[in-house]
Amino acid sequence: MKNYIAVDIGASSGRLVRGTLHQQERRIELQEIHRFSNAFTETEGHDYWDIDYLFAEIIKGLQQAKKEGIEACTLGIDTWAVDYVLLDDNGKRIHEVYAYRDGRTKDAPDRLHRTISRAEVYSRTGIQELPFNTLYQLYVHEDDQLSQAAKIIMVPDYLYYRLTGKLINEVTNASTMQLLNLAERDFDSKLLGLLGLRREQFGKLTEPGVKLGRISPELQRQYDLPDCELIVAPTHDTASAVAGVPAQPHTSWAYISSGTWSLLGVERRTPLNTAEAMNANYTNEWGVYGTYRFLKNIMGLWMIQEVRRETQNAYSFATLAELAMREKPFQHLVPCNDQRFLNPRSMTEEIRACCRETGQPEPDTIGKLARCIFDSLALTYKDSIQELQRLTDQRIDTLHIVGGGANNELLCQLTADMAEIEVIAGPSEATALGNIAVQMISSGQLQGMEEARGIIGNSVPLKRYEPRPIHEEEMDAAGARWEQIKARLVQ
Ligand code: LFR
């Protein structure tokens, strides 16, 4: 049976997962080969990723695959987006890779938009303003390094480069640079000009599914790796996750890719970069096979991950959900998308301070903190679903929740209740499945996305949540407070 391996690296962990296709049963079987942790660390006041460590973990995972009897495979890589690597003429890294939560871009949007308006950037790129977009990161990057850079590629492009020696800019990740022109489907010359960059400093824009060739023979010999053919995955993890949504054809669906971030949106054939979409901060990231991910970034499980980390990981995520379930709902609400929660010194303290400032009692137990986060996320999802229906002029019947958050029953049920929508939760491994599905399509094993999504839906148990009636008085009081809190949101 053919082996398809997904390297899927998120902000808090990475894994190598093997997929095999059982044609008769119409399902993909996943098996985790190797898992490792990931985190950015602070050095001299800045946050960086350890990219050599990530590369070494990929090599370890491939060696493990060989030990488990995998002699040959195809391989696709996805990671988070927006972070980049500058290479010199010899293909060597010029700098360590800044992590997008690093505070150096905090004021960059305001400064850059004195030169070019937000509206113009949005109409060119269709990308929502997030302070960490590559556009803003490059804007504040050390000038001498930028001018020395022979190539500027994204993190997964760099990992492909280390494995094969081939230099590309894969499109789903490249679109998050906020430097691609929607109409021309190439780098935007005006924006490059503003940054003092040239088109030649980027690689060839490359679509997912393209075959890149084998792992270099030197690496294969040096580390005794399986014989792997690299296929360009949707290298942005969110693009892979959306490819892995088990949507049924001819239904009207939205998704939340629920991990460190909650990415809530719809898949579209055409971008939607109107003024209303810009004001609501919706993005048009490029997806697989010419689609667009019209979505919004919501702060997501990062908030609970951070609160948990601050307890020295004393509680499992399941325990946190249980503790939250025992708490009275809607006692403490925070506007999740306030930038103050992007990378605070202490998430616990930041949530408490926000409650204090908005005249609410402070969540003083771990259960109350967890409840506050889940209630606030569910209310944010509700707002975004309504917004999405308005902006796209489309009724949404089903909300697919994929990613790790699909396992959080409390949050899934709360979302169904708040947004008054049917939720289908799973698969939690949608990113790996989407990555692998594109490899299978590229290898001619699957016909296209429709077939892939059908098979993905058949591969894992999906859980359905119907909206339950909400206690009206409770909701009215919470709703009024929620509106007041949001009105104070500092974007
Ligand atoms: C999710 C994600 C989001 C992106 C953020 C930063 O892992 O890739 O899509 O906005 O991380 O890259």
Boltz pocket constraint, residues with backbone or C-beta under 6 A from the ligand:
constraints:
  - pocket:
      binder: B
      contacts: [[A, 10], [A, 11], [A, 79], [A, 80], [A, 81], [A, 82], [A, 83], [A, 100], [A, 236], [A, 237], [A, 238], [A, 259], [A, 260], [A, 261], [A, 263], [A, 297]]
      max_distance: 6.0
